[in-house]
Amino acid sequence: MPGRARASASLGPVNRLTTPQGEYDLTRFPDDPRDPFRAWDAADEYLLRHLAGTDGGPADLSGTVVVSGDRWGALVTALAGHRPIQITDSFLTQEATRANLARNGIGADAVRLLSTQDAPPDRIDVLLVRVPKSLGLLEDQLHRLAPGVHAGTLVVGTGMVTEIHTSTLRLFERIIGPTRTSLAVKKARLVLCSPDPDLARTPSPWPRGYTLPDGVGAVSGRTVVNHAGVFCADRLDIGTRFFLRHLPAVRGARRVVDLGCGNGVVGTAVALAAPEAEVVFVDESYQAVASARATYRENAGQGRASGGAEFRVGDGMAGFPAGSVDLVLNNPPFHSHRGTSDATAWRMFTGSRAALRRGGELWVIGNRHLGYHVKLRRIFGGCEVVASDPKFVVLRAVRR
Ligand SMILES: C[S@@+](CC[C@H](N)C(=O)[O-])C[C@H]1O[C@@H](n2cnc3c(N)ncnc32)[C@H](O)[C@@H]1O
């Protein structure tokens, strides 16, 4: 197995990826010495081997090379010599990519970083797709990329066998052209697709909206806008529903952060109930922040007394000055390919404490079994249960 962990106090576990293109030291983001995961997997290795031509001649990577869905920048780092364009929904991926390029002595300008919300290039000669977990995000991305694909474009997808389903292949077939899969190697598979320029181009069906049920406070009956890939893009999460029923009453010109905002339903509820509050929506997903902006505009954008709204793509509470926030509302991610949920929740809670003013509060919703109260007690010195049912608990921690 390539990439044995190399201990490094400052950088966390740096692993070495050995590919036909070269050897690269890679980490995920943020660097964490306890992070047990590598910054690539067998699907990335399979694609890089395939492009190098170990089972045929090397692929022609001339022209514009687009890499969609690279998880931690391993693909674009190994392909940096072809000056690829990386398209990702994740701010954490972009940070990891920048760090990994620098770590391997590759100039930042070797790779162009675009988000899923940016316009993709007009012409694409090589399209490499790391299949995302969300079928909706794949659908949306293929629709957005298809106009740049031409009959000669090399299109190769990659993923673990558990990530590639018949529905995945159907999307490539329907949006790009005839598609087949490779043999599985180390539980990874390639998607080999031949562009059909005669396929009728249809626009992406995303973003989509749904109407919220009654009994969820200020947002009852309102419409939520979801870009592809966003958490609970087609229905209200039951945890969020419980949270919406137990949100704190906000009075006056408070600065409130919807941390990990997803489609922005929580922050929009505050904006509607507290017209003078300023609400800051934060997520590491570009699609999420675009959704939150759209949800807010649709429901609260006009007619608020004085409070405004701000939309930030970023990592947790990074960038908020100490003592600048009155209230943080958080439904932390609990499973993610991008990092251990535990570490993310911990970072969100410590970041919240640092950003809160004295007396400011962090409100957290979580599954009971996740034991967030233990973390909050350690970080804040205490926390109380605001509401609970057999599945969920809403916790409140005060910055003393
Ligand atoms: C459980 S979802 C909650 C979404 C929304 N607040 C709700 O309740 O419907 C967690 C959100 O945290 C975001 N997230 C994950 N890691 C993050 C990070 N490091 N910084 C900011 N947001 C993050 C995810 O993209 C996701 O939208």
The ligand as an SDF file (V2000), in Angstrom:
LIG
                    3D

 27 29  0  0  0  0  0  0  0  0999 V2000
  -26.1730   18.4480    9.2690 C   0  0  0  0  0  0  0  0  0  0  0  0
  -25.9220   19.6520    8.0110 S   0  0  0  0  0  0  0  0  0  0  0  0
  -26.9690   20.9610    8.6390 C   0  0  0  0  0  0  0  0  0  0  0  0
  -27.5200   21.8640    7.5630 C   0  0  0  0  0  0  0  0  0  0  0  0
  -28.5850   22.8430    8.0290 C   0  0  0  0  0  0  0  0  0  0  0  0
  -28.0910   23.7040    9.0970 N   0  0  0  0  0  0  0  0  0  0  0  0
  -29.8120   22.0990    8.4840 C   0  0  0  0  0  0  0  0  0  0  0  0
  -29.9970   21.9600    9.7040 O   0  0  0  0  0  0  0  0  0  0  0  0
  -30.5890   21.6530    7.6350 O   0  0  0  0  0  0  0  0  0  0  0  0
  -24.2720   20.2020    8.3530 C   0  0  0  0  0  0  0  0  0  0  0  0
  -23.7300   21.2680    7.4170 C   0  0  0  0  0  0  0  0  0  0  0  0
  -22.4040   21.5790    7.8390 O   0  0  0  0  0  0  0  0  0  0  0  0
  -21.6340   21.8570    6.6860 C   0  0  0  0  0  0  0  0  0  0  0  0
  -20.1970   21.7130    7.0190 N   0  0  0  0  0  0  0  0  0  0  0  0
  -19.4550   20.5690    7.0900 C   0  0  0  0  0  0  0  0  0  0  0  0
  -18.1860   20.8520    7.4500 N   0  0  0  0  0  0  0  0  0  0  0  0
  -18.1250   22.2070    7.6060 C   0  0  0  0  0  0  0  0  0  0  0  0
  -17.0960   23.1050    7.9660 C   0  0  0  0  0  0  0  0  0  0  0  0
  -15.8520   22.6710    8.2510 N   0  0  0  0  0  0  0  0  0  0  0  0
  -17.3730   24.4240    8.0180 N   0  0  0  0  0  0  0  0  0  0  0  0
  -18.6130   24.8800    7.7380 C   0  0  0  0  0  0  0  0  0  0  0  0
  -19.6410   24.0790    7.3940 N   0  0  0  0  0  0  0  0  0  0  0  0
  -19.4000   22.7530    7.3290 C   0  0  0  0  0  0  0  0  0  0  0  0
  -22.1360   20.8570    5.6600 C   0  0  0  0  0  0  0  0  0  0  0  0
  -21.8130   21.2620    4.3450 O   0  0  0  0  0  0  0  0  0  0  0  0
  -23.6530   20.8720    5.9600 C   0  0  0  0  0  0  0  0  0  0  0  0
  -24.3150   21.8080    5.1580 O   0  0  0  0  0  0  0  0  0  0  0  0
  1  2  1  0
  2  3  1  0
  2 10  1  0
  3  4  1  0
  4  5  1  0
  5  6  1  0
  5  7  1  0
  7  8  2  0
  7  9  1  0
 10 11  1  0
 11 12  1  0
 11 26  1  0
 12 13  1  0
 13 14  1  0
 13 24  1  0
 14 15  1  0
 14 23  1  0
 15 16  2  0
 16 17  1  0
 17 18  1  0
 17 23  2  0
 18 19  1  0
 18 20  2  0
 20 21  1  0
 21 22  2  0
 22 23  1  0
 24 25  1  0
 24 26  1  0
 26 27  1  0
M  CHG  2   2   1   9  -1
M  END
$$$$
